[in-house]
Amino acid sequence: MNIVLRILVILTLVLNGVALWFAMALYGQRNLLIDRNVKFRDFTIQVAKTFEAEEPVVENTAANHTARDISPVTLANADITPDRSDYWESYKEGYEKIDNKSYQIANPDDLNEVYILNAEGKPEKDFQGNPVTDGAPMDVTLKEVLKKAMDQRARMNNIRAQLTNIREEYEDTVVELNDVKKQGRESLKTIAAKEEQISTLEGEKAQLEGQVTELKGQVQTLEDDKVAMQGDLDKLAEELETVKAERDTYKQTLDKIAQQGTHGMNSDAVVANLYAGVKGKVVRVDNNYNYCIVELDEASMAELIGEEGDKELPEIDYYVRHAGGAEDAVVGKIRLRTLTKDAGVVICDILVDWKQGEIKKGDEVFYLD
C-alpha cells in the first residue's frame, strides 16, 4: 500500500510539473495572442481612417471650364464660331477634392467581439459545435471596413481612368499647340518680312509725299509765275495795241508826208551826238508787222534825249545782230519812232529793205558812225 501511495505521489508530482510546464508555455502564447489582437485592433482602426467616409459628390461642371477649340486654323473658318471639345462633359471634378471626411469605426470595441454571444454571454455554437463568427460585431465591422476599402479602390480606378483621359487630352493639346506654334513661327517670319516691306514702302511713300509737296510748291510757284506772266502779257498786249495804234498813226503821217513831199516838214530836224557801240537789246519783236521794242541802256538814252530827258527823240537808225555776233553779222536795221520814258524802251520800225534774217528777242542793238 505504501508503495502504491508513493507511486501516486510521484506521478502527481510529475503531472504537476508537466502542468506547470504547459501553463508556462500557454502563458507566453496567451500574451502573444493578446499583443497580436491589440496590434490588429489598433492598425485596423488606423487603416479604416485612411478611407473616405462617403463617395465624393460628382457633378457636371463643364460650364465652369473653357472647352478646347478643335477647329483647324485656316483662313476659311477665321470668322466662324469654332467647334469645341466635349472633354469636360465626362470630367469628374469631385475627385479633385482632398478635404472629404475620413471613415472611422463607430465602436472600436466591436473588434474584440469575435463570436456571437447568447443571453448568457457565451459564444453560440453552429451545428458542428463551433463558435459562430459570422454576424459578430468584429465580423460586421471588418466587412464594413472591407467595403470602404473596395469603394476606395473603385474611386482610385476611376481616378486612374480619368488621369488616362487627362493624359490623352494633354497629349492632343500638346500636339495641336506644337503645330500652332510652328505655324505661328512661320507667320512671324511672314509678318516680319511684310513689316520690313511695309517699312520700305512707308519710307518710299514719305519720300514721294515729300516730292509731291515739293512739286505742289513748284506748281504753286508756277501758278504764281503764270499769274504774273499773264499780268505782264496783258500789259504788253495793251502796249502792243498802243504801239499798233501809234504805228498806224505814223504810217498815216508818213503817207501824208509822202503825198505832200517835203512841203510842210520841219526843216529843223532833231539831231543827236551818238557814239558807235552796243546801245541796248530787243525785248519784244513782231516780224509780221515789222516792229520791235528796244530797251536802251542809260548812256544810250542820255545820248538821244539828254541827261535831263528834255530833248525830242531824234530819227535815228540802229543795226541789229544776234547776241554775241560780229559787227558785220547784221540781221536788220531799225528806226526809232516812239520813246516810252516810264518803261525805258523805244518802239522801232523794222526796215524791210534791210532785213537779212529774223530779228529775235535778246538781239543786240548797235550804232555805227
Secondary structure, DSSP 4 states (H G I P E B T S, - for coil): -HHHHHHHHHHHHHHHHHHHHHHHHHHHHHHHHHHHHHHHHHHHHHHHHTSBSSPPP--B-GGGSPPPB-S---STTTTSPPPB--GGGS-BGGGG---PPBP--S-GGGGG--S-B-TTSSB-B-TTSPBP-TTSHHHHHHHHHHHHHHHHHHHHHHHHHHHHHHHHHHHHHHHHHHHHHHHHHHHHHHHHHHHHHHHHHHHHHHHHHHHHHHHHHHHHHHHHHHHHHHHHHHHHHHHHHHHHHHHHHHHHHHHHHHHHTTTT--SS-------SEEEEEEEEEETTTTEEEEEEPHHHHHHHH-SSS-SPPP--EEEEE-TT--TT-EEEEEEEEEEETTTTEEEEEE-GGG--S---TT-EEEE--
